[in-house]
Amino acid sequence: MATASRPPTDGRSPDAVAPQRNDRSPWNWLLLVPIVVPLIVPIFNRVEPTLFGWPFFYWFQLALVGLGVLTTVVVYRATRRSATDRTAARDAIARDAARKREG
């Protein structure tokens, strides 16, 4: 797997290569929280306290939906590419498309 620090192996200049995307961020482990917590039913298997007449069992599960959304937003913002990486990737895609049209 090529990285930004190693030269490309296909003979192109290093400037013509899009930056490598590494999706192995420790932030991704946080995505396990909204998956695992709902599976631990003894945590919320009770009626009290109620919220607007809803038993705890139901409103807690609804709150877990919000937890999942919040967790996804946090992980997305923590792992998204920088503006320069996005620009470099966009330029590399445009170069590749131009090469395909030429030959």
C-alpha positions as CSV (number, residue, x, y, z in Angstrom):
1,M,0.0,0.0,0.0
2,A,1.5,3.3,-1.0
3,T,1.6,6.2,1.4
4,A,2.3,9.8,1.0
5,S,5.9,9.3,2.2
6,R,6.8,6.6,-0.4
7,P,7.2,7.3,-4.1
8,P,4.6,5.8,-6.4
9,T,5.6,2.6,-8.1
10,D,3.9,3.2,-11.4
11,G,6.4,5.8,-12.6
12,R,4.3,8.9,-12.1
13,S,5.7,11.9,-10.1
14,P,4.8,12.1,-6.4
15,D,2.7,15.3,-7.2
16,A,0.4,13.3,-9.4
17,V,-0.7,10.9,-6.6
18,A,-3.8,11.6,-4.4
19,P,-3.1,11.5,-0.7
20,Q,-3.8,8.1,0.9
21,R,-6.8,7.8,3.1
22,N,-6.3,6.0,6.4
23,D,-9.6,5.0,8.0
24,R,-7.9,3.3,10.9
25,S,-8.4,6.1,13.4
26,P,-8.9,5.4,17.1
27,W,-11.9,7.7,16.9
28,N,-13.7,4.9,15.0
29,W,-13.8,2.8,18.2
30,L,-16.3,5.3,19.6
31,L,-18.8,4.0,17.1
32,L,-19.1,0.8,19.1
33,V,-20.8,2.7,22.0
34,P,-24.2,3.1,20.3
35,I,-24.1,-0.5,19.1
36,V,-23.1,-2.1,22.4
37,V,-25.1,-0.1,24.9
38,P,-28.6,-1.1,23.5
39,L,-27.5,-4.7,23.7
40,I,-27.0,-4.5,27.5
41,V,-30.8,-4.7,28.3
42,P,-30.4,-5.0,32.1
43,I,-29.3,-1.4,32.1
44,F,-32.8,-0.1,31.0
45,N,-35.1,-3.1,31.7
46,R,-37.4,-1.2,34.2
47,V,-40.4,1.1,34.3
48,E,-39.3,3.9,36.6
49,P,-38.4,6.7,36.2
50,T,-41.1,7.7,33.7
51,L,-40.8,10.7,31.3
52,F,-44.0,12.3,30.2
53,G,-45.8,9.0,31.1
54,W,-43.4,6.9,29.1
55,P,-41.7,4.1,31.0
56,F,-37.9,4.2,31.2
57,F,-37.6,1.2,28.9
58,Y,-39.0,3.1,26.0
59,W,-37.7,6.6,26.4
60,F,-34.1,5.4,27.1
61,Q,-34.1,3.5,23.8
62,L,-35.3,6.7,22.1
63,A,-32.5,8.6,23.8
64,L,-30.0,6.0,22.4
65,V,-31.0,7.0,18.9
66,G,-29.8,10.5,19.8
67,L,-26.6,9.0,21.3
68,G,-25.9,7.2,18.0
69,V,-26.4,10.4,16.0
70,L,-24.2,12.4,18.3
71,T,-21.5,9.7,18.3
72,T,-21.5,9.6,14.5
73,V,-21.2,13.4,14.2
74,V,-18.3,13.5,16.7
75,V,-16.4,10.7,14.9
76,Y,-17.1,12.2,11.4
77,R,-15.8,15.6,12.5
78,A,-12.7,14.1,14.2
79,T,-11.7,12.0,11.2
80,R,-12.6,14.1,8.2
81,R,-9.8,15.1,5.8
82,S,-8.2,18.5,6.0
83,A,-9.1,21.1,3.3
84,T,-5.7,20.6,1.6
85,D,-6.2,16.8,1.4
86,R,-9.7,17.2,-0.1
87,T,-8.3,19.6,-2.7
88,A,-5.4,17.3,-3.5
89,A,-7.8,14.3,-3.9
90,R,-10.2,16.4,-6.1
91,D,-7.2,17.5,-8.3
92,A,-6.0,13.9,-8.6
93,I,-9.4,12.7,-9.7
94,A,-9.6,15.5,-12.3
95,R,-6.1,14.5,-13.6
96,D,-7.1,10.9,-13.9
97,A,-10.3,11.7,-15.7
98,A,-8.3,13.9,-18.1
99,R,-5.8,11.1,-18.8
100,K,-8.6,8.7,-19.6
101,R,-10.1,11.1,-22.1
102,E,-6.7,11.7,-23.8
103,G,-5.7,8.1,-24.2
